[in-house]
Amino acid sequence: MIRHILLATDGSFAADRAADFAASLAVRYRARVTVLHAFSTSGEPAGLPGPAWTWAAAQSAVAGTARHLTSMGGAEVETTVVEGPAPNVILGVAETLGADMVVMGARGASPWPGQTLGSVSHAIVERAACPVLVVK
């Protein structure tokens, strides 16, 4: 039974698609959803080169995703933002919350041929103690 879904988001298109899947699962199973953004101030959000997220930008991103989830069916939605390496944060929060499932997007931005999952989603699939749904 799915009672609690952890939705990890990085603000990407794939993460938005994953939010739609999480919403449909939450409605179907009457599950709670926790929207998580793991951010880095080191300049490498989610392990990819680019500008660092600010706390305010991360809070705004999860709040927007929470509003979207609520509009899709009224699931109970919580938000959290945690600073640190995305794989460690996602796995730690999933364990702490006792999440029944992790839902996340994958950009597949790896330069390695054949690498269809992103480095973060790959790490979560490899190490999570619960089922993981990766949406492309």
C-alpha positions as a printed NumPy array, in Angstrom:
array([[  0.   ,   0.   ,   0.   ],
       [  1.247,   3.467,  -0.852],
       [  0.549,   5.865,   2.015],
       [  3.369,   8.387,   1.667],
       [  5.088,   9.495,  -1.547],
       [  8.307,  11.492,  -1.603],
       [  8.421,  13.635,  -4.732],
       [ 11.95 ,  14.88 ,  -5.384],
       [ 11.994,  17.896,  -7.677],
       [ 14.698,  19.991,  -9.275],
       [ 12.401,  22.274, -11.253],
       [ 13.091,  20.539, -14.569],
       [ 10.533,  19.478, -17.17 ],
       [ 11.052,  15.836, -16.129],
       [ 10.379,  16.788, -12.499],
       [  7.126,  18.47 , -13.549],
       [  6.09 ,  15.28 , -15.349],
       [  7.01 ,  13.285, -12.252],
       [  4.752,  15.582, -10.21 ],
       [  1.828,  14.623, -12.444],
       [  2.534,  10.935, -11.829],
       [  2.867,  11.526,  -8.076],
       [ -0.452,  13.383,  -8.052],
       [ -2.258,  10.575,  -9.853],
       [ -0.795,   7.994,  -7.468],
       [ -1.689,  10.133,  -4.461],
       [ -5.289,  10.458,  -5.611],
       [ -5.551,   6.755,  -6.432],
       [ -4.11 ,   5.575,  -3.103],
       [ -5.138,   8.551,  -0.958],
       [ -1.501,   9.04 ,  -0.106],
       [  0.302,  11.995,   1.379],
       [  2.967,  13.649,  -0.748],
       [  6.086,  15.371,   0.495],
       [  7.685,  17.602,  -2.137],
       [ 11.44 ,  17.787,  -1.613],
       [ 14.076,  19.927,  -3.207],
       [ 17.708,  19.194,  -2.347],
       [ 19.715,  22.267,  -3.168],
       [ 23.338,  23.173,  -3.22 ],
       [ 24.919,  26.552,  -2.669],
       [ 28.137,  25.242,  -4.231],
       [ 27.037,  26.082,  -7.778],
       [ 26.12 ,  22.551,  -8.775],
       [ 22.428,  21.885,  -8.146],
       [ 21.631,  18.184,  -8.516],
       [ 25.249,  17.532,  -9.409],
       [ 25.085,  19.403, -12.713],
       [ 27.07 ,  22.506, -13.604],
       [ 25.082,  25.674, -13.332],
       [ 24.084,  28.476, -10.985],
       [ 23.539,  27.695,  -7.325],
       [ 20.005,  27.665,  -5.969],
       [ 19.096,  30.096,  -3.26 ],
       [ 16.975,  29.037,  -0.315],
       [ 14.182,  31.35 ,  -1.505],
       [ 14.247,  29.932,  -5.048],
       [ 14.118,  26.375,  -3.703],
       [ 11.203,  27.248,  -1.383],
       [  9.374,  28.891,  -4.266],
       [  9.905,  25.831,  -6.484],
       [  8.495,  23.349,  -3.957],
       [  5.588,  25.667,  -3.125],
       [  4.663,  25.885,  -6.803],
       [  4.836,  22.106,  -7.158],
       [  2.692,  21.687,  -4.033],
       [  0.046,  24.032,  -5.469],
       [  0.054,  22.035,  -8.696],
       [ -0.382,  18.748,  -6.804],
       [ -3.227,  20.142,  -4.72 ],
       [ -5.002,  21.424,  -7.824],
       [ -4.866,  17.939,  -9.35 ],
       [ -6.865,  16.198,  -6.695],
       [ -6.543,  17.569,  -3.223],
       [ -3.866,  15.229,  -1.901],
       [ -2.325,  16.133,   1.441],
       [  0.909,  17.86 ,   0.441],
       [  3.88 ,  18.944,   2.545],
       [  7.07 ,  20.639,   1.372],
       [ 10.655,  20.57 ,   2.493],
       [ 13.931,  22.018,   1.285],
       [ 17.215,  20.546,   2.45 ],
       [ 20.72 ,  21.669,   1.596],
       [ 23.174,  19.002,   0.568],
       [ 24.084,  16.53 ,  -2.166],
       [ 20.83 ,  15.484,  -3.829],
       [ 21.257,  11.689,  -3.598],
       [ 22.134,  11.801,   0.095],
       [ 19.348,  14.235,   0.898],
       [ 16.676,  12.308,  -1.023],
       [ 17.654,   8.969,   0.491],
       [ 17.878,  10.443,   3.992],
       [ 14.495,  12.166,   3.783],
       [ 12.863,   9.04 ,   2.325],
       [ 14.174,   7.008,   5.245],
       [ 13.287,   9.6  ,   7.873],
       [  9.723,   9.987,   6.566],
       [  9.255,   6.281,   6.011],
       [  8.235,   7.001,   2.415],
       [  6.573,   4.114,   0.627],
       [  7.755,   5.382,  -2.758],
       [ 10.073,   7.972,  -4.265],
       [  8.927,   9.672,  -7.458],
       [ 11.367,  11.787,  -9.441],
       [ 12.229,  12.934, -12.907],
       [ 15.345,  12.052, -14.869],
       [ 16.942,  14.401, -17.31 ],
       [ 19.426,  11.841, -18.563],
       [ 21.964,  14.612, -19.072],
       [ 24.954,  12.338, -18.624],
       [ 27.62 ,  12.577, -21.34 ],
       [ 28.036,   8.775, -21.195],
       [ 26.446,   6.901, -24.118],
       [ 23.571,   4.691, -23.067],
       [ 23.093,   6.486, -19.75 ],
       [ 19.346,   7.129, -19.832],
       [ 18.959,   8.014, -16.168],
       [ 20.547,  11.076, -14.655],
       [ 23.268,  10.601, -12.067],
       [ 20.934,  11.514,  -9.194],
       [ 18.061,   9.275, -10.286],
       [ 20.503,   6.44 , -10.919],
       [ 21.91 ,   6.776,  -7.391],
       [ 18.404,   6.745,  -5.893],
       [ 17.329,   3.665,  -7.867],
       [ 20.499,   1.859,  -6.788],
       [ 20.312,   2.708,  -3.081],
       [ 16.687,   3.373,  -2.074],
       [ 15.006,   0.994,   0.369],
       [ 11.591,   1.623,  -1.207],
       [ 10.259,   1.527,  -4.787],
       [ 11.37 ,   4.377,  -7.039],
       [  9.42 ,   5.702, -10.011],
       [ 11.647,   7.598, -12.435],
       [  9.818,   9.677, -15.046],
       [ 11.479,  10.861, -18.25 ]])
